[in-house]
């Protein structure tokens, strides 16, 4: 059904002087070596994050920004519904 393998790892970033966990999606992992994956994670860790960063390496949409304002249990329900 799916040809590509994508993984999501959480990278701790400092945003507005606060540490925040931000997801990093690495696409087509089946075509990459472990060293390539590690390099992508290292680049994401070194890259600056802003309040617009919900997923590293792309800008957040309105729904994604709203997600972080939800109360914890509501975020869990939002994840389950997808």
BELURCOR-V561524 format. One record per run of one state. SS is the DSSP state (H for helix, E for strand, C for the rest). FROM is the first residue (numbers start at 1). TO is the last residue. If there is no record, write none. Layout:
BEGIN
{{SS,FROM,TO} {SS,FROM,TO}}
END
This chain:
BEGIN
{{C,1,6} {E,7,15} {C,16,17} {E,18,26} {C,27,28} {H,29,31} {C,32,33} {H,34,46} {C,47,54} {E,55,55} {C,56,57} {E,58,58} {C,59,61} {H,62,67} {C,68,71} {H,72,80} {C,81,82}}
END
